[in-house]
Amino acid sequence: MDQTFYDVLNVGSDAPAAEIKQAYRRLIRAYHPDQAGDRGTEMTQRLNAANDVLRVPSRRAAYDRELAEASEPIVAEPEFVPSPYSDPVDVSVPRPASGTASGPARSPARYSELRRAWWAAAIGLVGAAVALLILPPSNWILLTFAVILAAAIVALRQRLTVWCVVILAVATVVWPLAAGDVLFFPAWLADAGSVSILAQSLLGPLALSVNRLRGALAVLRAARPNS
């Protein structure tokens, strides 16, 4: 049986978050590639994959559900014996096109989360476009602050990459200054304000989608048999 993320971190499935964090830090130091060589590189990748899933409560809950589904016993259906006096009946059971009958990689939980994140991105884009049509230019700054607040909420719930934060900060600061006729900004930046707002509206949901996709890929890599 393949190792679970709990096995990789050498903790129980009911281990609290603090114990998981402590185990990850201890093992990541022990298997640093500079000390353990090639084996350390492989183990570090597995430790990072396990930590990316187990450190986030929602990902851990989804992973636990997948483990529970994979451990459920498969009950054999009783063989159907048609009566010689009845009409022929097709009792064949459709089989999946490919893959195994069970396992964490087949659960749709993580993919439904990704779909919800992309829907959030689409809604953010439509909402920003509608706001640009109905709000006068003097109120666009209010929309910018609303987008900043939404992105901050996403940042508090998910670990954003540095470039996402930099893009958000630059886009937030630059276009209001350009729209306010600050002398050292060229005039074309003022006309790019609407594009900047649309980009900011997508930044938070897009970063959320990227992080969830990274978690899903980590689960898929860990679920593959070791070569």
N, CA and C of each residue as an Amber inpcrd file, in Angstrom:
protein
   681
   0.8440000  -1.1930000   0.0000000   0.0000000   0.0000000   0.0000000
   0.8820000   1.2470000   0.0000000   0.5390000   2.2230000  -0.8350000
   1.3170000   3.4490000  -0.9070000   1.2390000   4.2130000   0.4000000
   2.2940000   4.9540000   0.6690000   2.3120000   5.7750000   1.8640000
   1.3200000   6.9260000   1.7460000   0.6670000   7.2410000   2.8600000
  -0.1700000   8.4290000   2.9200000   0.6890000   9.6100000   3.3460000
   0.1080000  10.7890000   3.2820000   0.8340000  11.9740000   3.7340000
   1.1530000  11.8850000   5.2240000   0.2760000  11.2300000   5.9810000
   0.5410000  11.0600000   7.4130000   1.7510000  10.1470000   7.6280000
   1.8590000   9.1230000   6.7760000   3.0220000   8.2360000   6.8750000
   4.3110000   8.9780000   6.5280000   4.2300000   9.8440000   5.5130000
   5.4220000  10.5930000   5.1100000   5.9380000  11.4560000   6.2540000
   5.0080000  12.1060000   6.9690000   5.4040000  12.9700000   8.0830000
   5.5490000  12.2090000   9.3930000   5.2310000  10.8910000   9.3730000
   5.3730000  10.0530000  10.5670000   4.5070000  10.5660000  11.7220000
   3.2490000  10.9000000  11.3960000   2.2870000  11.3300000  12.4140000
   1.0040000  10.5330000  12.2180000   0.1580000  10.5360000  13.2420000
  -1.1230000   9.8770000  13.1370000  -2.1160000  10.7010000  12.3420000
  -3.1700000  10.0350000  11.8510000  -4.1730000  10.7460000  11.0600000
  -4.9740000  11.7380000  11.8880000  -4.9260000  11.6080000  13.2200000
  -5.6310000  12.5470000  14.0890000  -4.6790000  13.5590000  14.7260000
  -3.4850000  13.6780000  14.1890000  -2.4910000  14.5840000  14.7750000
  -2.9460000  16.0330000  14.6360000  -2.7750000  16.8430000  15.6740000
  -3.1360000  18.2610000  15.5750000  -2.2040000  19.0080000  14.6330000
  -2.6290000  20.2040000  14.2410000  -1.8480000  20.9910000  13.2800000
  -0.4530000  21.3100000  13.8060000  -0.3440000  21.5670000  15.1040000
   0.9660000  21.9040000  15.6740000   1.9400000  20.7330000  15.5560000
   1.4410000  19.5160000  15.7750000   2.3150000  18.3400000  15.6740000
   2.7590000  18.1130000  14.2360000   1.8450000  18.3360000  13.2840000
   2.1970000  18.1790000  11.8720000   3.2560000  19.2020000  11.4710000
   3.0870000  20.4310000  11.9220000   4.0580000  21.4850000  11.6080000
   5.4280000  21.1620000  12.1870000   5.4340000  20.6670000  13.4280000
   6.7000000  20.3260000  14.0800000   7.3820000  19.1590000  13.3720000
   6.5910000  18.1490000  12.9850000   7.1640000  16.9910000  12.2960000
   7.7450000  17.3930000  10.9430000   7.0210000  18.2640000  10.2380000
   7.5180000  18.7140000   8.9300000   8.8520000  19.4420000   9.0740000
   8.9320000  20.3510000  10.0260000  10.1740000  21.1100000  10.2090000
  11.3400000  20.2000000  10.6020000  11.0560000  19.2110000  11.4440000
  12.1230000  18.3050000  11.8750000  12.6340000  17.4660000  10.7010000
  11.6960000  16.9360000   9.9110000  12.1000000  16.0550000   8.8150000
  12.7290000  16.8320000   7.6630000  12.2350000  18.0450000   7.3990000
  12.7830000  18.8040000   6.2800000  14.2280000  19.1960000   6.5510000
  14.5640000  19.3730000   7.8370000  15.9690000  19.6440000   8.1810000
  16.8140000  18.3720000   8.0530000  16.2330000  17.2590000   8.4840000
  16.9890000  16.0040000   8.4600000  17.2730000  15.5360000   7.0350000
  16.3160000  15.7880000   6.1030000  16.4690000  15.3050000   4.7320000
  16.8850000  16.4180000   3.7750000  17.5170000  17.4560000   4.2780000
  17.9830000  18.5170000   3.3860000  18.9460000  17.9180000   2.3600000
  18.7760000  18.2810000   1.0660000  19.6320000  17.6820000   0.0220000
  21.1200000  17.8370000   0.2800000  21.5250000  18.9050000   0.9490000
  22.9520000  19.0800000   1.2300000  23.4830000  18.0110000   2.1760000
  22.5920000  17.4240000   2.9720000  23.0130000  16.4060000   3.9320000
  22.7070000  14.9920000   3.4550000  21.5440000  14.8150000   2.8140000
  21.1090000  13.4680000   2.4370000  21.2990000  13.1590000   0.9600000
  21.7660000  14.1000000   0.1490000  22.0300000  13.8310000  -1.2540000
  20.7540000  13.6650000  -2.0660000  20.8190000  12.7610000  -3.0900000
  19.6870000  12.5530000  -3.9880000  18.4640000  12.0450000  -3.2390000
  18.6730000  11.1630000  -2.2980000  17.5400000  10.6520000  -1.5150000
  16.8690000  11.7950000  -0.7550000  17.6670000  12.7430000  -0.3000000
  17.0980000  13.8880000   0.4000000  16.2440000  14.7440000  -0.5100000
  16.6480000  14.8860000  -1.7830000  15.8630000  15.6730000  -2.7300000
  14.4940000  15.0540000  -2.9450000  14.4590000  13.7360000  -3.1500000
  13.1810000  13.0470000  -3.3410000  12.3100000  13.1430000  -2.0960000
  12.9080000  12.9280000  -0.9370000  12.1420000  12.9820000   0.3020000
  11.6460000  14.3970000   0.5870000  12.4510000  15.3940000   0.2540000
  12.0250000  16.7810000   0.4550000  10.7950000  17.0960000  -0.3780000
  10.7460000  16.6040000  -1.6120000   9.5760000  16.8150000  -2.4590000
   8.3380000  16.1670000  -1.8490000   8.4910000  14.9670000  -1.3110000
   7.3560000  14.2820000  -0.6950000   6.9090000  14.9940000   0.5760000
   7.8640000  15.4790000   1.3510000   7.5170000  16.2130000   2.5730000
   6.7810000  17.5040000   2.2410000   7.2400000  18.2090000   1.2100000
   6.5700000  19.4480000   0.8220000   5.1580000  19.1820000   0.3260000
   4.9890000  18.1000000  -0.4440000   3.6550000  17.7510000  -0.9290000
   2.7160000  17.4350000   0.2300000   3.2030000  16.6700000   1.2020000
   2.3800000  16.3290000   2.3660000   2.0390000  17.5670000   3.1740000
   3.0030000  18.4360000   3.3650000   2.7660000  19.6440000   4.1640000
   1.8020000  20.5940000   3.4700000   1.8920000  20.7070000   2.1260000
   0.9950000  21.5950000   1.3940000  -0.4630000  21.2010000   1.5740000
  -0.7200000  19.9140000   1.7400000  -2.1030000  19.4500000   1.9050000
  -2.5370000  19.4830000   3.3660000  -1.7080000  18.9520000   4.2550000
  -2.1280000  18.7790000   5.6490000  -2.1060000  20.0750000   6.4410000
  -1.3850000  21.0930000   5.9880000  -1.3230000  22.3280000   6.7720000
  -2.5670000  23.1880000   6.5890000  -3.3340000  22.9540000   5.5080000
  -4.5500000  23.7310000   5.2390000  -5.7540000  22.8880000   5.6480000
  -6.5770000  23.3460000   6.5910000  -7.6830000  22.5150000   7.0970000
  -8.6120000  22.0110000   6.0020000  -8.9650000  22.8570000   5.0200000
  -9.8940000  22.4220000   3.9800000  -9.2770000  21.3320000   3.1050000
  -7.9840000  21.4800000   2.7730000  -7.3260000  20.4430000   1.9690000
  -7.1830000  19.1500000   2.7640000  -6.8820000  19.2770000   4.0440000
  -6.7250000  18.0820000   4.8660000  -8.0480000  17.3390000   4.9880000
  -9.1520000  18.0900000   5.1630000 -10.4610000  17.4450000   5.2750000
 -10.8080000  16.7010000   3.9910000 -10.5320000  17.3310000   2.8360000
 -10.8070000  16.6620000   1.5640000  -9.9300000  15.4220000   1.3980000
  -8.6780000  15.5180000   1.8020000  -7.7620000  14.3770000   1.6940000
  -8.2110000  13.2380000   2.6080000  -8.6740000  13.5760000   3.8280000
  -9.1610000  12.5410000   4.7460000 -10.3780000  11.8260000   4.1670000
 -11.2520000  12.5920000   3.5070000 -12.4210000  11.9550000   2.8770000
 -11.9850000  10.9940000   1.7750000 -10.9670000  11.3990000   1.0140000
 -10.4850000  10.5280000  -0.0560000  -9.8680000   9.2460000   0.5010000
  -9.1360000   9.3750000   1.6030000  -8.5650000   8.1820000   2.2290000
  -9.6620000   7.2600000   2.7340000 -10.7190000   7.8550000   3.3090000
 -11.8230000   7.0400000   3.8160000 -12.5260000   6.3130000   2.6760000
 -12.7140000   7.0200000   1.5460000 -13.3560000   6.3800000   0.3980000
 -12.4910000   5.2480000  -0.1510000 -11.1800000   5.4680000  -0.1620000
 -10.2810000   4.4440000  -0.7020000 -10.2170000   3.2060000   0.1770000
 -10.4800000   3.3740000   1.4890000 -10.3740000   2.2420000   2.4090000
 -11.6740000   1.4670000   2.5500000 -12.7580000   1.9580000   1.9410000
 -14.0310000   1.2450000   2.0460000 -13.9440000  -0.0720000   1.2850000
 -14.3820000  -1.1770000   1.9000000 -14.3230000  -2.4720000   1.2020000
 -15.3060000  -2.5200000   0.0480000 -14.9000000  -3.2070000  -1.0060000
 -15.7640000  -3.3750000  -2.1730000 -16.5900000  -4.6430000  -1.9850000
 -17.9000000  -4.4940000  -1.9210000 -18.8080000  -5.6180000  -1.7100000
 -19.2010000  -6.1850000  -3.0640000 -18.9690000  -7.4700000  -3.2390000
 -19.2960000  -8.1100000  -4.5070000 -20.8080000  -8.2150000  -4.6710000
 -21.2770000  -7.8600000  -5.8550000 -22.6990000  -7.9700000  -6.1460000
 -23.0550000  -9.4410000  -6.3870000 -24.2330000  -9.8780000  -5.9140000
 -24.6460000 -11.2620000  -6.1750000 -24.8240000 -11.5080000  -7.6660000
 -24.3800000 -12.6660000  -8.0810000 -24.4680000 -12.9940000  -9.5000000
 -25.9260000 -13.1290000  -9.9100000 -26.2760000 -12.4960000 -11.0130000
 -27.6500000 -12.5220000 -11.5020000 -27.8280000 -13.7090000 -12.4440000
 -28.7870000 -14.5500000 -12.1180000 -29.0970000 -15.7160000 -12.9520000
 -30.4810000 -15.5070000 -13.5520000 -30.5630000 -15.2160000 -14.8450000
 -31.8790000 -14.9590000 -15.4430000 -32.7330000 -16.2170000 -15.4870000
 -34.0030000 -16.0150000 -15.3650000 -34.9520000 -17.1280000 -15.4470000
 -35.1250000 -17.5340000 -16.9030000 -35.2520000 -18.8090000 -17.1580000
 -35.4480000 -19.2360000 -18.5560000 -36.7670000 -18.7540000 -19.1340000
 -37.6990000 -18.2940000 -18.2490000 -39.0140000 -17.8590000 -18.7200000
 -39.0960000 -16.3360000 -18.8940000 -38.0160000 -15.6300000 -18.5780000
 -38.0450000 -14.1670000 -18.6750000 -37.3080000 -13.7150000 -19.9220000
 -37.5840000 -12.4560000 -20.3170000 -36.9050000 -11.8800000 -21.4710000
 -35.4580000 -11.5760000 -21.1180000 -34.5710000 -11.6070000 -22.0980000
 -33.1690000 -11.2720000 -21.8080000 -33.0410000  -9.8430000 -21.2720000
 -32.2200000  -9.6950000 -20.2520000 -32.0090000  -8.3880000 -19.6300000
 -30.5140000  -8.0960000 -19.6110000 -30.1620000  -6.8930000 -20.0250000
 -28.7580000  -6.4860000 -19.9950000 -28.4070000  -6.0430000 -18.5810000
 -27.5480000  -6.8220000 -17.9140000 -27.1840000  -6.5170000 -16.5280000
 -25.7190000  -6.0930000 -16.4290000 -25.1100000  -5.7210000 -17.5520000
 -23.7040000  -5.3230000 -17.5080000 -23.5700000  -4.0000000 -16.7680000
 -22.4630000  -3.8640000 -16.0470000 -22.1820000  -2.6600000 -15.2640000
 -21.1410000  -1.8370000 -16.0000000 -21.4370000  -0.5660000 -16.2800000
 -20.4340000   0.2600000 -16.9680000 -19.1600000   0.3680000 -16.1430000
 -18.0510000   0.2880000 -16.8130000 -16.7540000   0.3910000 -16.1440000
 -16.1130000   1.7280000 -16.4940000 -15.3170000   2.2360000 -15.5880000
 -14.6200000   3.4840000 -15.9100000 -13.6830000   3.2980000 -17.0800000
 -13.4640000   4.3810000 -17.8320000 -12.6430000   4.3000000 -19.0330000
 -11.2100000   3.9120000 -18.7150000 -10.6790000   4.4170000 -17.6320000
  -9.3030000   4.1010000 -17.2640000  -9.1320000   4.3390000 -15.7950000
  -7.9680000   3.8970000 -15.2590000  -7.6670000   4.1330000 -13.8430000
  -8.1160000   2.9740000 -13.0020000  -7.8580000   3.0640000 -11.7120000
  -8.2190000   2.0210000 -10.7780000  -9.5750000   2.2860000 -10.1970000
 -10.0990000   1.3010000  -9.4430000 -11.4450000   1.4100000  -8.9010000
 -11.4910000   2.3060000  -7.7010000 -10.3970000   2.5700000  -7.0870000
 -10.4080000   3.4180000  -5.9020000  -9.0860000   4.1300000  -5.7940000
  -9.0200000   5.0790000  -4.8780000  -7.7730000   5.7980000  -4.6660000
  -8.0040000   7.2780000  -4.5850000  -7.1420000   7.9980000  -3.8620000
  -7.3070000   9.4210000  -3.6770000  -7.2950000  10.2160000  -4.9740000
  -6.5470000   9.7450000  -5.9970000  -6.4090000  10.5590000  -7.1910000
  -7.7050000  10.6620000  -7.9790000  -8.7030000   9.7980000  -7.7280000
  -9.9280000   9.7880000  -8.5120000 -11.0360000  10.6080000  -7.8860000
 -10.8730000  11.0820000  -6.6880000 -11.9430000  11.8290000  -6.0460000
 -12.1370000  13.1760000  -6.7180000 -13.4090000  13.5930000  -6.9480000
 -13.6460000  14.8890000  -7.5950000 -13.5950000  16.0600000  -6.6450000
 -13.2670000  15.8500000  -5.3750000 -13.3450000  16.9420000  -4.3990000
 -12.4260000  18.0910000  -4.7770000 -11.1650000  17.7780000  -5.1020000
 -10.2240000  18.8660000  -5.3780000 -10.5730000  19.5840000  -6.6750000
 -11.1360000  18.8330000  -7.6600000 -11.4720000  19.4760000  -8.9180000
 -12.6780000  20.3990000  -8.7650000 -13.6290000  20.0380000  -7.9010000
 -14.7600000  20.9290000  -7.6450000 -14.2900000  22.2140000  -6.9860000
 -13.2630000  22.1300000  -6.1220000 -12.7130000  23.3420000  -5.5180000
 -12.0860000  24.2390000  -6.5810000 -11.3780000  23.6570000  -7.5280000
 -10.7810000  24.4540000  -8.5970000 -11.8470000  25.1140000  -9.4570000
 -12.9290000  24.3800000  -9.7390000 -14.0000000  24.9760000 -10.5310000
 -14.6180000  26.1580000  -9.8100000 -14.8140000  26.0220000  -8.4840000
 -15.3830000  27.1390000  -7.7240000 -14.4550000  28.3460000  -7.7570000
 -13.1490000  28.1140000  -7.7080000 -12.2060000  29.2340000  -7.7440000
 -12.2590000  29.9580000  -9.0840000 -12.3570000  29.2060000 -10.1770000
 -12.4270000  29.8660000 -11.4810000 -13.7550000  30.5920000 -11.6580000
 -14.8300000  30.0550000 -11.0960000 -16.1040000  30.7840000 -11.1290000
 -15.9710000  32.1030000 -10.3830000 -15.2620000  32.0810000  -9.2580000
 -15.0470000  33.3220000  -8.5010000 -14.2760000  34.3290000  -9.3400000
 -13.2970000  33.8530000 -10.1050000 -12.5390000  34.7570000 -10.9730000
 -13.4320000  35.3680000 -12.0430000 -14.3050000  34.5500000 -12.6430000
 -15.2030000  35.0660000 -13.6760000 -16.1760000  36.0900000 -13.1030000
 -16.7090000  35.8030000 -11.9090000 -17.6320000  36.7410000 -11.2720000
 -16.9240000  38.0520000 -10.9530000 -15.6750000  37.9740000 -10.4920000
 -14.9170000  39.1930000 -10.2220000 -14.7260000  40.0320000 -11.4690000
 -14.4610000  39.3880000 -12.6110000 -14.2810000  40.1120000 -13.8650000
 -15.5680000  40.7920000 -14.3030000 -16.6910000  40.0540000 -14.2680000
 -17.9710000  40.6340000 -14.6690000 -18.3640000  41.7690000 -13.7320000
 -18.1590000  41.5640000 -12.4210000 -18.5100000  42.6100000 -11.4650000
 -17.7140000  43.8780000 -11.6910000 -16.4200000  43.7450000 -11.9760000
 -15.6020000  44.9270000 -12.2380000 -16.0420000  45.6400000 -13.5070000
 -16.3830000  44.8670000 -14.5490000 -16.8240000  45.4840000 -15.7980000
 -18.1300000  46.2490000 -15.6060000 -19.0810000  45.6410000 -14.8750000
 -20.3510000  46.3240000 -14.6160000 -20.1300000  47.5880000 -13.8030000
 -19.2590000  47.5040000 -12.7910000 -18.9960000  48.6820000 -11.9560000
 -18.3860000  49.8120000 -12.7710000 -17.5210000  49.4780000 -13.7210000
 -16.9170000  50.5190000 -14.5570000 -17.9480000  51.2000000 -15.4440000
 -19.0080000  50.4760000 -15.8040000 -20.0380000  51.0520000 -16.6630000
 -20.9880000  51.9570000 -15.8930000 -21.2850000  51.6010000 -14.6260000
 -22.3080000  52.3500000 -13.8930000 -21.7270000  53.3960000 -12.9520000
 -20.4310000  53.2950000 -12.6210000 -19.8260000  54.2590000 -11.7050000
 -19.1320000  55.3710000 -12.4800000 -19.2790000  56.6130000 -12.0450000
 -18.5010000  57.7010000 -12.6580000 -17.0290000  57.5520000 -12.3000000
 -16.1430000  58.1550000 -13.1000000 -14.6990000  58.0220000 -12.8240000
 -14.2980000  58.4460000 -11.4250000 -15.0340000  59.4030000 -10.8380000
 -14.6640000  59.8670000  -9.5000000 -14.8470000  58.7900000  -8.4450000
 -15.6660000  57.7760000  -8.7230000 -15.9210000  56.7100000  -7.7520000
 -15.1230000  55.4450000  -8.0470000 -14.2830000  55.4580000  -9.0640000
 -13.5100000  54.2600000  -9.3730000 -12.5420000  53.9200000  -8.2520000
 -12.0860000  54.9500000  -7.5280000 -11.1650000  54.6880000  -6.4330000
 -11.8210000  53.8390000  -5.3510000 -13.1600000  53.9920000  -5.1680000
 -13.8750000  53.1600000  -4.1930000 -13.8500000  51.7020000  -4.6270000
 -14.0140000  51.4850000  -5.9200000 -13.9520000  50.1110000  -6.4280000
 -12.5610000  49.5270000  -6.2160000 -11.5420000  50.3600000  -6.4060000
 -10.1740000  49.8860000  -6.1840000  -9.9720000  49.4320000  -4.7480000
 -10.4530000  50.2200000  -3.7820000 -10.3190000  49.8320000  -2.3840000
 -11.0850000  48.5410000  -2.0900000 -12.2560000  48.3740000  -2.7240000
 -13.0140000  47.1350000  -2.5230000 -12.2370000  45.9340000  -3.0380000
 -11.5890000  46.1030000  -4.1890000 -10.7830000  45.0120000  -4.7520000
  -9.5890000  44.7070000  -3.8540000  -8.9570000  45.7730000  -3.3150000
  -7.8260000  45.5630000  -2.4030000  -8.2750000  44.7680000  -1.1820000
  -9.4420000  45.1160000  -0.6360000  -9.9500000  44.4070000   0.5370000
 -10.2100000  42.9400000   0.2190000 -10.8360000  42.6750000  -0.9360000
 -11.1020000  41.2830000  -1.3150000  -9.8020000  40.5060000  -1.4930000
  -8.8100000  41.1310000  -2.1380000  -7.5200000  40.4560000  -2.3240000
  -6.8280000  40.2110000  -0.9890000  -6.9790000  41.1520000  -0.0450000
  -6.3690000  40.9650000   1.2750000  -6.9960000  39.7880000   2.0080000
  -8.3230000  39.6330000   1.8720000  -9.0000000  38.5000000   2.5090000
  -8.4760000  37.1870000   1.9400000  -8.3230000  37.1360000   0.6070000
  -7.7760000  35.9300000  -0.0250000  -6.3560000  35.6720000   0.4610000
  -5.5650000  36.7490000   0.5860000  -4.1790000  36.5930000   1.0240000
  -4.0910000  36.0490000   2.4380000  -5.0600000  36.4040000   3.2890000
  -5.0450000  35.9010000   4.6550000  -5.4080000  34.4210000   4.7110000
  -6.1880000  33.9450000   3.7410000  -6.6440000  32.5530000   3.7610000
  -5.7110000  31.6300000   2.9830000  -4.9690000  32.1650000   2.0410000
  -4.0910000  31.3400000   1.2290000  -2.7010000  31.9680000   1.1930000
  -1.6900000  31.1550000   0.9730000  -0.3150000  31.6420000   0.8720000
  -0.0570000  32.1240000  -0.5490000  -0.0290000  33.4530000  -0.7430000
   0.1900000  34.0160000  -2.0640000   1.6890000  34.0640000  -2.3690000
   1.9900000  33.9520000  -3.6390000   3.3790000  34.0740000  -4.0390000
   3.7810000  35.5440000  -4.0630000   5.0890000  35.7910000  -4.0260000
   5.5800000  37.1690000  -3.9310000   5.1650000  37.9860000  -5.1450000
   5.2010000  37.3760000  -6.3350000   4.8880000  38.1620000  -7.5240000
   3.4390000  38.5960000  -7.5430000   2.5320000  37.7990000  -6.9790000
   1.1270000  38.2070000  -6.9020000   0.9830000  39.4550000  -6.0420000
   1.6590000  39.4670000  -4.9060000   1.5810000  40.6190000  -4.0090000
   2.1810000  41.8510000  -4.6710000   3.3020000  41.6890000  -5.3770000
   3.9430000  42.8320000  -6.0360000   3.0430000  43.4040000  -7.1260000
   2.4570000  42.5320000  -7.9480000   1.5730000  43.0060000  -9.0130000
   0.3790000  43.7450000  -8.4270000  -0.2040000  43.1940000  -7.3760000
  -1.3490000  43.8380000  -6.7400000  -0.9660000  45.2150000  -6.2100000
   0.1880000  45.3150000  -5.5600000   0.6030000  46.5930000  -4.9820000
   0.8700000  47.6340000  -6.0670000   1.5910000  47.2440000  -7.1190000
   1.9210000  48.1950000  -8.1820000   0.6670000  48.6550000  -8.9130000
  -0.2110000  47.7100000  -9.2680000  -1.4290000  48.0770000  -9.9900000
  -2.3320000  48.9580000  -9.1440000  -2.3450000  48.7300000  -7.8370000
  -3.2020000  49.5110000  -6.9520000  -2.7200000  50.9470000  -6.8280000
  -1.4080000  51.1320000  -6.7650000  -0.8530000  52.4670000  -6.5090000
  -0.7290000  53.2830000  -7.7910000  -0.3460000  52.6390000  -8.9000000
   0.0350000  53.3940000 -10.0900000  -1.1480000  54.0840000 -10.7480000
  -2.2440000  53.3440000 -11.0130000  -3.2580000  53.9700000 -11.8510000
  -4.0340000  55.0700000 -11.1550000  -4.3240000  55.0080000  -9.8300000
  -4.9860000  56.1760000  -9.2240000  -4.1220000  57.4350000  -9.2910000
  -2.7930000  57.2830000  -9.1640000  -1.9120000  58.4440000  -9.2820000
  -1.9340000  59.0000000 -10.7010000  -1.9630000  58.0950000 -11.6770000
  -2.0300000  58.5560000 -13.0620000  -3.3610000  59.2360000 -13.3510000
  -4.4560000  58.6510000 -12.8500000  -5.7700000  59.2550000 -13.0570000
  -5.8940000  60.5880000 -12.3390000  -5.1170000  60.7970000 -11.2890000
  -5.1530000  62.0620000 -10.5560000  -4.2380000  63.1160000 -11.1350000
  -3.7310000  62.8990000 -12.3500000  -2.8980000  63.8840000 -13.0510000
  -1.5940000  64.1920000 -12.3190000  -1.0170000  63.1790000 -11.6850000
   0.3110000  63.3730000 -11.1140000   1.3010000  63.5770000 -12.2600000
   2.1690000  64.5690000 -12.1310000   2.9520000  65.0450000 -13.2710000
   3.8880000  63.9930000 -13.8460000   4.5210000  63.1750000 -12.9870000
   5.5470000  62.2860000 -13.5200000   4.9850000  61.0010000 -14.1110000
   3.6550000  60.8870000 -14.2390000   3.0580000  59.7410000 -14.9180000
   2.5880000  60.1660000 -16.3000000   2.8760000  59.3910000 -17.3430000
   2.3710000  59.7500000 -18.6750000   0.8520000  59.6480000 -18.7400000
   0.2660000  60.3720000 -19.6920000  -1.1950000  60.4640000 -19.7610000
  -1.8430000  59.1250000 -20.0870000  -1.1340000  58.2520000 -20.8230000
  -1.7800000  56.9970000 -21.2290000  -2.0620000  56.0830000 -20.0520000
  -1.3470000  56.2790000 -18.9290000  -1.6170000  55.4450000 -17.7640000
  -2.9930000  55.7150000 -17.1860000  -3.4660000  56.9750000 -17.3190000
  -4.8000000  57.2870000 -16.8080000  -5.8650000  56.5140000 -17.5630000
  -5.6520000  56.3010000 -18.8670000  -6.6200000  55.5480000 -19.6610000
  -6.5430000  54.0560000 -19.3860000  -5.4780000  53.6030000 -18.7440000
  -5.3190000  52.1720000 -18.4390000  -5.9160000  51.8090000 -17.0950000
  -6.5950000  52.7600000 -16.4520000  -7.1470000  52.4810000 -15.1310000
  -8.1540000  51.3570000 -15.1220000  -9.0440000  51.3030000 -16.1260000
 -10.0590000  50.2500000 -16.1670000  -9.4210000  48.8810000 -16.3350000
  -8.3740000  48.8050000 -17.1620000  -7.6770000  47.5270000 -17.3490000
  -7.0410000  47.0810000 -16.0420000  -6.4810000  48.0380000 -15.3050000
  -5.8570000  47.6980000 -14.0270000  -6.8790000  47.1590000 -13.0430000
  -8.0640000  47.7680000 -13.0070000  -9.1040000  47.2920000 -12.0890000
  -9.5280000  45.8730000 -12.4510000  -9.7060000  45.6090000 -13.7470000
 -10.0920000  44.2590000 -14.1620000  -9.0110000  43.2470000 -13.7730000
  -7.7500000  43.6280000 -13.9460000  -6.6590000  42.7190000 -13.5790000
  -6.6510000  42.4580000 -12.0800000  -6.8880000  43.4950000 -11.2850000
  -6.9080000  43.3110000  -9.8360000  -8.0800000  42.4310000  -9.4150000
  -9.2200000  42.5920000 -10.0860000 -10.3890000  41.7950000  -9.7320000
 -10.1320000  40.3120000  -9.9340000  -9.2880000  39.9940000 -10.9080000
  -8.9740000  38.5870000 -11.1640000  -7.8080000  38.0830000 -10.3280000
  -7.0030000  38.9850000  -9.7660000  -5.7640000  38.5580000  -9.1290000
  -6.0030000  37.6710000  -7.9190000  -6.9250000  38.0810000  -7.0390000
  -7.1770000  37.2860000  -5.8430000  -7.6970000  35.8940000  -6.1680000
  -8.8250000  35.7750000  -6.9390000  -9.3080000  34.4320000  -7.3080000
  -8.2920000  33.6240000  -8.1020000  -7.5040000  34.2930000  -8.9580000
  -6.5130000  33.5580000  -9.7380000  -5.4270000  32.9820000  -8.8430000
  -4.9760000  33.7830000  -7.8690000  -3.9750000  33.2710000  -6.9310000
  -4.5370000  32.1080000  -6.1220000  -5.8120000  32.2040000  -5.7350000
  -6.4570000  31.1070000  -5.0160000  -6.4990000  29.8610000  -5.8830000
  -6.8280000  30.0390000  -7.1770000  -6.8800000  28.8950000  -8.0850000
  -5.5150000  28.2450000  -8.2400000  -4.4720000  29.0660000  -8.3600000
  -3.1180000  28.5330000  -8.5240000  -2.7090000  27.7210000  -7.3070000
  -3.0190000  28.2270000  -6.1040000  -2.6520000  27.5060000  -4.8870000
  -3.4040000  26.1890000  -4.7720000  -4.6950000  26.1980000  -5.1280000
  -5.4610000  24.9530000  -5.0720000  -4.9700000  23.9690000  -6.1190000
  -4.5970000  24.4840000  -7.2890000  -4.0600000  23.6010000  -8.3170000
  -2.7530000  22.9750000  -7.8570000  -1.8850000  23.7580000  -7.1750000
  -0.6400000  23.2060000  -6.6480000  -0.9220000  22.0960000  -5.6370000
  -1.9290000  22.3070000  -4.7880000  -2.2710000  21.2700000  -3.8250000
  -2.7790000  20.0100000  -4.4980000  -3.6140000  20.1860000  -5.5600000
  -4.1380000  19.0220000  -6.2740000  -3.0200000  18.2540000  -6.9700000
  -2.0860000  18.9790000  -7.5930000  -0.9700000  18.3080000  -8.2560000
  -0.0810000  17.5890000  -7.2550000   0.0680000  18.1720000  -6.0670000
   0.8730000  17.5100000  -5.0370000   0.2370000  16.1900000  -4.6230000
  -1.0990000  16.1780000  -4.5100000  -1.7950000  14.9390000  -4.1560000
  -1.6310000  13.9000000  -5.2570000  -1.7460000  14.3400000  -6.5130000
  -1.6120000  13.4030000  -7.6240000  -0.2070000  12.8040000  -7.6780000
   0.8190000  13.6590000  -7.4600000   2.1920000  13.1370000  -7.4850000
   2.4300000  12.1540000  -6.3480000   1.8820000  12.4520000  -5.1800000
   2.1000000  11.5630000  -4.0440000   1.3370000  10.2520000  -4.1950000
   0.2230000  10.2810000  -4.9600000  -0.5840000   9.0720000  -5.1070000
   0.0090000   8.0930000  -6.1140000   0.9530000   8.5600000  -6.9430000
   1.5620000   7.6510000  -7.9200000   2.4750000   6.6510000  -7.2270000
   2.5210000   5.4280000  -7.7180000   3.4390000   4.4440000  -7.1150000
   4.8700000   4.9180000  -7.2360000   5.6470000   4.6180000  -6.1990000
   7.0560000   5.0090000  -6.2130000   7.8070000   4.2120000  -7.2700000
   8.6110000   4.9310000  -8.0500000   9.3760000   4.2380000  -9.1030000
  10.6740000   3.6860000  -8.5350000
